[in-house]
Each structure stands twice: as structure tokens, then as C-alpha cells.
Amino acid sequence: MDQFASTIPFIEIDGQKVDSEARSNCIVREWNCQKGTFERLMLNGLYSSATALNINMHNQDLISHNLAHVNVPGYKRSMQTVATFDDMVERVNANGESQFENANSSPVSKNINGAHFAAFKTDFSQGRIEETGDNLNVALDGDGFFVIQGENGPLYTRNGDFKVNANKQLVLPSGFIVEGEGGPIEISNALGASIAQDGTITVDGEEAGKLRVVNFTDLNQLLPAGTTLFYAPENAAPEEADLGKTRIIGGCLESSNTQAVDELIKMIAGMRHFEAAQKTLTSISETIAKHTSTQTA
């Protein structure tokens, strides 16, 4: 090295003469820079592939949940929204807190790669109206929810599969009491009950009560409280539904808005996405291992 350095004592870098030792230092710094760039790219690729795997696993869980409740009256399918890196950066403040307005959004960090689970959402689209012939069944054709007395406040549902409990009160199969405009509705004779289009319930020709139907300005504020139940945060006040636009149909039920065929197609597509992300992760891991073993040798 000394002999070579004495033969070529100086070289020019950016127009300046430097000795061979400085040149060696420059080459080392350049190599370290390239190595650092490579490592960052590889690690970012690993993180991106890992987030893709996580998102697809979560999506498969949601699809399975939807398929399990395809025959439950009033069930509303669940879905997730995904945000890219740029979307997340735009919604993260200086403290690293998420700026998503949806109450179901998850906390995020500014140090994020790839895609990210942004929020859990419910599809509130109308399900099919199916006739059952049961005089205590009722469906809503249009916007609105039945009001249910929950343990910690009112709950809301589209499931009109009502029953009568031991206290002669109108309830859901789970036992939660259905709330009428004047409180719980008492049904003295279930076989003699009928439900009119305005929600009035008569028993043997006498009025027993009237179903309370409400609606919300922003349905995305509602949070799941059970299979077909939802609760509203304090900033989401219910409004009385417009029964001129919403029909109350007795002897019928609203079926789940989950379409089994559509969910199965999404499940297959999700499996393909998962496999692609898994192959990418394996490829990057092998590249890093090869690069590391080369440098070690």
C-alpha cells in the first residue's frame, strides 16, 4: 500500500488534489452510503410486505365474520378501510396522533411503511325484505333503526325479529326490551297482535303501543354493540325517522345485506394478495441474507 501510495501520491476529486489515504477514506464513505441505502430499501420492503400480510389477515377475519352471519336478520356486513403511507402522513399531527375523524379509526405513527388499517366500517345498505308470516316480525324499508333498551343506555338495530318475554313485554331474542314511544310495549296476547305501517301495535283490536323508529345524520358514527346492535356516542343524537319515507312492514324481516357469493370472491382474492405479499417478503429476506453473508465473508 505504501509503495502504491508513493507511486501515485495524489489524485483529483472534484478538482482538488488528495492523497491516497484520503481517497481510501472517500471510497469507504461512499460504500457505507450505498450500503446504508440498500439496507433502508430492504427494511422498508420488509415492513411494507409485513403490513400487507397483516391487512389481508384482518380482511379475511372480517369476511369470515360476514359469512357466519349471512342468515341473521338485520345484520350489516363489516368492512375495513386501508390507507397508504401518504394518506397516513397527511392525517398525523406533530405529536404522532391520528387525525382520522371516524370513531373506529386506529392510532397510527409517523414512522410507518406500506399500507395501514385505517378504520373499521359497517355497510348500512338495505337488505332484502322477506316475508315470514310471523305477526311479531317487522322490517324497515328505508332509513331508520328500532330503539332497544340496553344495559348502559339505548341501542339501535334493524333486526325486527321480536318476541314476548315472561313479563308480556316486546323483546329481542337476546332478551333486550324493545322501546316504544311511551316505553316498553306490553303484549297481552301475542297471537292477537298486529303491527301497522306507522308502527302502531294493536292487540285484539286495542292499541298496545307504538314502535319508536329513529335515524342518524351520519351512520358512520354508530359503533357495534353486538351482532345486530349499535350504540351512538354522545355527539350523535338520534332523530325521529320520517315514516313518510320509511315503511314499517309487519310479518316480514330484513335479511342480512351480506352476499355470500361476493364474500367468497373477496376471500379468494384476499388469499391471492396474501400469497403475493408472502412471496415478496421471502424474496427480500433471502436478498438480505445473501448480502449479509457476502459482507461477513
NORZILIN-V807331 format. One record per residue. N is the residue number from 1. RES is the residue in one letter. SS is DSSP state (H for helix, E for strand, C for the rest). PHI is phi as a letter, one per 40 degrees, with the letter a starting at -180 (NA if undefined). OMEGA is omega in radians with two decimals (999 if undefined). Layout:
BEGIN
N:RES:SS:PHI:OMEGA
N:RES:SS:PHI:OMEGA
END
This chain:
BEGIN
1:M:C:NA:-3.14
2:D:H:c:3.13
3:Q:H:c:3.12
4:F:H:c:-3.13
5:A:H:c:-3.13
6:S:H:c:3.12
7:T:H:c:3.11
8:I:C:b:-3.04
9:P:C:c:-3.07
10:F:E:b:2.96
11:I:E:b:3.13
12:E:E:b:3.03
13:I:E:b:-3.09
14:D:C:f:3.06
15:G:C:g:-3.13
16:Q:E:b:3.12
17:K:E:c:3.08
18:V:E:b:-3.12
19:D:E:c:-3.05
20:S:H:c:3.13
21:E:H:c:3.10
22:A:H:c:3.10
23:R:H:c:3.12
24:S:H:c:3.11
25:N:H:c:3.14
26:C:H:c:-3.14
27:I:H:c:3.12
28:V:H:c:3.13
29:R:H:c:3.13
30:E:H:c:3.11
31:W:H:c:3.13
32:N:H:c:3.11
33:C:H:c:3.12
34:Q:H:c:3.13
35:K:H:c:3.14
36:G:H:c:3.11
37:T:H:c:3.12
38:F:H:d:-3.10
39:E:H:c:3.12
40:R:H:c:3.14
41:L:H:c:-3.13
42:M:H:c:-3.13
43:L:H:c:3.08
44:N:H:c:3.10
45:G:H:c:3.09
46:L:H:c:-3.11
47:Y:H:c:-3.13
48:S:H:c:3.12
49:S:H:c:3.14
50:A:H:c:3.12
51:T:H:c:3.10
52:A:H:c:3.09
53:L:H:c:-3.11
54:N:H:c:-3.14
55:I:H:c:-3.13
56:N:H:c:3.08
57:M:H:c:3.13
58:H:H:c:3.14
59:N:H:c:3.10
60:Q:H:c:3.10
61:D:H:c:3.13
62:L:H:c:3.13
63:I:H:c:3.11
64:S:H:c:3.11
65:H:H:c:3.12
66:N:H:c:-3.13
67:L:H:c:-3.14
68:A:H:c:-3.09
69:H:C:b:-3.08
70:V:C:c:-3.12
71:N:C:b:-3.13
72:V:C:c:-3.14
73:P:C:c:3.07
74:G:C:g:-3.13
75:Y:C:c:3.09
76:K:C:b:-3.04
77:R:C:c:3.13
78:S:E:c:3.10
79:M:E:a:3.14
80:Q:E:b:3.01
81:T:E:b:-3.08
82:V:E:b:3.13
83:A:E:b:3.07
84:T:C:c:3.13
85:F:H:d:-3.12
86:D:H:c:3.12
87:D:H:c:-3.09
88:M:H:c:-3.13
89:V:H:c:-3.14
90:E:H:c:-3.05
91:R:C:b:3.11
92:V:E:b:-3.12
93:N:C:c:-3.07
94:A:C:c:-3.14
95:N:C:c:3.13
96:G:C:g:-3.11
97:E:C:c:-3.12
98:S:E:c:3.11
99:Q:C:b:3.08
100:F:C:c:-3.10
101:E:C:c:-3.09
102:N:C:c:-3.08
103:A:C:c:-3.12
104:N:C:c:-3.08
105:S:E:c:-3.12
106:S:C:b:3.13
107:P:C:c:-3.13
108:V:C:b:3.13
109:S:C:b:3.08
110:K:C:c:3.13
111:N:C:c:-3.02
112:I:C:b:3.09
113:N:C:b:3.08
114:G:C:g:-3.14
115:A:C:c:-3.07
116:H:E:a:3.04
117:F:E:c:-3.06
118:A:E:c:-3.06
119:A:E:a:3.02
120:F:E:c:-3.12
121:K:E:b:3.10
122:T:E:b:3.08
123:D:C:c:-3.08
124:F:C:c:3.14
125:S:C:c:-3.08
126:Q:C:c:3.00
127:G:C:c:3.13
128:R:C:c:3.04
129:I:E:c:-3.10
130:E:E:b:3.14
131:E:E:c:3.14
132:T:C:b:-3.10
133:G:C:g:3.11
134:D:C:c:-3.05
135:N:C:c:3.10
136:L:C:c:3.04
137:N:E:c:3.14
138:V:E:a:-3.13
139:A:E:b:3.06
140:L:E:b:3.07
141:D:E:b:-3.04
142:G:C:h:-3.10
143:D:C:c:3.05
144:G:C:h:3.13
145:F:E:a:2.95
146:F:E:c:-3.14
147:V:E:c:-3.09
148:I:E:b:3.09
149:Q:E:c:3.10
150:G:E:c:-3.13
151:E:C:c:-3.10
152:N:C:b:3.14
153:G:E:h:-3.08
154:P:E:c:3.03
155:L:E:b:-3.03
156:Y:E:b:-3.09
157:T:E:a:3.00
158:R:C:b:-3.12
159:N:C:c:-3.11
160:G:C:b:3.13
161:D:E:c:-3.03
162:F:E:c:3.10
163:K:E:b:3.05
164:V:E:b:-3.11
165:N:C:c:-3.11
166:A:C:c:3.13
167:N:C:c:3.14
168:K:C:g:3.12
169:Q:E:b:3.11
170:L:E:c:-3.06
171:V:E:b:2.95
172:L:E:c:3.09
173:P:C:d:3.12
174:S:C:c:3.12
175:G:C:h:3.13
176:F:C:c:-3.08
177:I:E:c:3.06
178:V:E:c:-3.10
179:E:E:c:3.03
180:G:E:c:3.13
181:E:C:c:3.11
182:G:C:b:-3.11
183:G:E:h:3.13
184:P:E:d:-3.12
185:I:C:b:-3.14
186:E:E:c:-3.14
187:I:C:b:-3.09
188:S:C:c:-3.12
189:N:C:b:-3.05
190:A:H:c:-3.11
191:L:H:c:-3.11
192:G:H:c:-3.10
193:A:E:c:3.05
194:S:E:a:-3.08
195:I:E:b:-3.13
196:A:C:c:-3.10
197:Q:C:c:3.09
198:D:C:c:3.11
199:G:C:g:3.13
200:T:E:c:3.14
201:I:E:b:3.10
202:T:E:b:3.11
203:V:E:b:-3.10
204:D:C:f:3.08
205:G:C:g:-3.14
206:E:E:b:-3.11
207:E:E:c:-3.13
208:A:E:b:-3.13
209:G:E:i:-3.13
210:K:E:b:-3.14
211:L:E:c:3.08
212:R:C:c:-3.13
213:V:E:b:-3.10
214:V:E:b:3.11
215:N:E:a:-3.12
216:F:C:b:3.13
217:T:C:c:-3.14
218:D:C:b:-3.10
219:L:H:c:-3.13
220:N:H:c:3.11
221:Q:H:c:3.13
222:L:E:c:-3.11
223:L:E:b:-3.14
224:P:E:c:3.09
225:A:C:b:-3.10
226:G:C:i:-3.08
227:T:C:c:-3.14
228:T:C:b:-3.10
229:L:E:b:3.10
230:F:E:b:3.00
231:Y:E:b:-3.08
232:A:E:b:3.05
233:P:C:c:-3.05
234:E:C:c:-3.10
235:N:C:c:3.12
236:A:C:b:-3.10
237:A:C:c:3.12
238:P:C:c:3.07
239:E:E:b:3.10
240:E:E:c:-3.10
241:A:C:c:3.09
242:D:C:c:-3.10
243:L:C:c:3.01
244:G:C:c:3.13
245:K:C:b:-3.13
246:T:C:b:3.12
247:R:E:c:3.02
248:I:E:b:-3.01
249:I:E:b:3.11
250:G:E:c:3.12
251:G:C:g:-3.12
252:C:E:b:3.05
253:L:E:b:3.01
254:E:E:c:-3.13
255:S:C:c:3.07
256:S:C:c:3.10
257:N:C:c:3.07
258:T:C:c:3.06
259:Q:C:b:-3.03
260:A:H:d:-3.11
261:V:H:c:3.13
262:D:H:c:-3.12
263:E:H:c:3.12
264:L:H:c:3.09
265:I:H:c:3.12
266:K:H:c:3.12
267:M:H:c:3.12
268:I:H:c:3.11
269:A:H:c:3.12
270:G:H:c:3.10
271:M:H:c:3.11
272:R:H:c:3.11
273:H:H:c:3.14
274:F:H:c:-3.14
275:E:H:c:3.14
276:A:H:c:3.13
277:A:H:c:3.13
278:Q:H:c:3.10
279:K:H:c:3.11
280:T:H:c:3.13
281:L:H:c:3.12
282:T:H:c:-3.14
283:S:H:c:3.14
284:I:H:c:3.13
285:S:H:c:3.13
286:E:H:c:3.11
287:T:H:c:3.11
288:I:H:c:-3.13
289:A:H:c:3.13
290:K:H:c:-3.14
291:H:H:c:-3.12
292:T:H:c:3.14
293:S:H:c:3.12
294:T:H:c:-3.13
295:Q:H:c:3.13
296:T:H:c:3.12
297:A:C:c:999
END
